[in-house]
């Protein structure tokens, strides 16, 4: 079950999660970061470092942010070939 980045990330994009991701599956969109659902290895390294608590395991995403599961998937459909976010 991949991880999902939800609403608190919008216009924040702290990138602490990018720094700890061992497989570089976090990508940067215009207003938020996204986790590629096919590349995420479910290690959970990103979740505790998110300063705005915007990362959840897909099956643990709070109800008010369930729409972000599809939004994350759609980002990769709409942006084929996008490159992972860069680490500092």
Secondary structure, 3 states (H helix, E strand, C coil): CCEEECHHHCCCCCCHHHHHCCCCCEEECCCCEEECCCCCCCCCCCHHHCCCCCEEEHHHCCHHHCHHHHHHHHHHHHCCCCCECCCC
